[in-house]
Amino acid sequence: MASKEKYSELLISDTLVPDIFIARYMPMLGKDAINIYLWTRMAFKGEPFALKDAISYSIIPEEYIKTALAELVAAGVLVRSDKDKFEPVDLKRLEVDEYIKSNTAEDGTPVMRSDEKRRNLLAESINKTFYSGTMTYLFYKLIDTCLYEYHFDDQVVYALFEEGKDTRVHLIAPKMQELAARWNEKGYSTVEALKTYYDVRDKRKGVVALVGKMLRKRLNEMDYERIYRWIEVYGADEEIVEYAIRSCEWKKVIRTVDVENKLKEWFDAGVMKIDKATAYEAERHKENKAKASRGRGRTNVRKTGEEAGIELESSASKKPEEDKPSDEPMHDSILDMFAEDDDEDDN
């Protein structure tokens, strides 16, 4: 039988990372923080490590290491034991402790609800549909908040998680909690009230598909937030959004922030209907063209001989000039250089 030493050059060990880290914490962390966490788990097997240790491995550029460690501490997966040491949190124990605390009354007795069976059926359905059976305790807690604090109907709670998946935030507990709070503020607590939401959602799906197709990009969370703002704040529809995108086609790369700036400009001017927006843009182009023409006039002004006090030569005695630059007006395409771009904002 081969000795263990024979394979000492092969890295065939395993790194045990709690599933709760993957399901609950990883969706909220940046790639640098995840790299640091996984590497230190492998290298130190859950034991404390120093800042200099993380720096010495050169996993990520040194200037980003402190930020990544701070992110892990803020997320609750690391604790700073002293000035220079960082220690992984026992995430499984923390999960169990939080669960027991949430299901225990102040006097220490278990919290009992008359509709526990109904609640469990709803939670199990959400768990299987949206989390493949790996839903963390925080989402169970969110379901309880929706049912017993916000008094959402069961169908509304289920629709909340549908919305989370559609907007790709269903794995991020804080984002889901914010979404539930917004629904509560808007009064989306009953199936009847939810009809308003479904109308808005159908409109949003159409605009999302349009934007993704025209910009030829995979939309991210920030893009979704902007698109929802166009609809909910500016009252935009597919027609006006398409025209806004086409109005930005002079740009090399069109971003959703460019489209938003154009929509906001129209909204502030009170021209959110397609006919008014086209008239507004035509007038704006006319003004820019006039401004460019005035600029050319100032640049190309020439004084006559009398104004300058110079006796002009007769046309007969004047010799033809070679390589004389043309005085023809510049092509209108140069007007694009004068287009106002005050709305440019990377946000």
Stockholm file with secondary structure:
# STOCKHOLM 1.0

chainA/1-347         MASKEKYSELLISDTLVPDIFIARYMPMLGKDAINIYLWTRMAFKGEPFALKDAISYSIIPEEYIKTALAELVAAGVLVRSDKDKFEPVDLKRLEVDEYIKSNTAEDGTPVMRSDEKRRNLLAESINKTFYSGTMTYLFYKLIDTCLYEYHFDDQVVYALFEEGKDTRVHLIAPKMQELAARWNEKGYSTVEALKTYYDVRDKRKGVVALVGKMLRKRLNEMDYERIYRWIEVYGADEEIVEYAIRSCEWKKVIRTVDVENKLKEWFDAGVMKIDKATAYEAERHKENKAKASRGRGRTNVRKTGEEAGIELESSASKKPEEDKPSDEPMHDSILDMFAEDDDEDDN
#=GR chainA/1-347 SS CCCGGGGTTSCCCCCCCCHHIIIIIGGGSCHHHHHHHHHHHHHHTTCCEEHHHHHHTTSSCHHHHHHHHHHHHHHTSEEECSSSEEEECCHHHHHHHHHHHHTBCTTSCBCCCTTHHHHHHHHHHHHHHHHTTCCCHHHHHHHHIIIIISCCCHHHHHHHHHHHHHTTCTTCHHHHHHHHHHHHHHTTTSHHHHHHHHHHHHHHHHHHHHHHHHHTSCCCHHHHHHHHHHHHTTCCCHHHHHHHHHTTTTSSSCCHHHHHHHHHHHHHHTCCSHHHHHHHHHHHHHHHHHHHHHHHHHHSCCCCHHHHTCCCCCTTTCCCCTTCCCCSCCCGGGGGGGCCCTTCCCC
#=GC SS_cons         CCCGGGGTTSCCCCCCCCHHIIIIIGGGSCHHHHHHHHHHHHHHTTCCEEHHHHHHTTSSCHHHHHHHHHHHHHHTSEEECSSSEEEECCHHHHHHHHHHHHTBCTTSCBCCCTTHHHHHHHHHHHHHHHHTTCCCHHHHHHHHIIIIISCCCHHHHHHHHHHHHHTTCTTCHHHHHHHHHHHHHHTTTSHHHHHHHHHHHHHHHHHHHHHHHHHTSCCCHHHHHHHHHHHHTTCCCHHHHHHHHHTTTTSSSCCHHHHHHHHHHHHHHTCCSHHHHHHHHHHHHHHHHHHHHHHHHHHSCCCCHHHHTCCCCCTTTCCCCTTCCCCSCCCGGGGGGGCCCTTCCCC
//
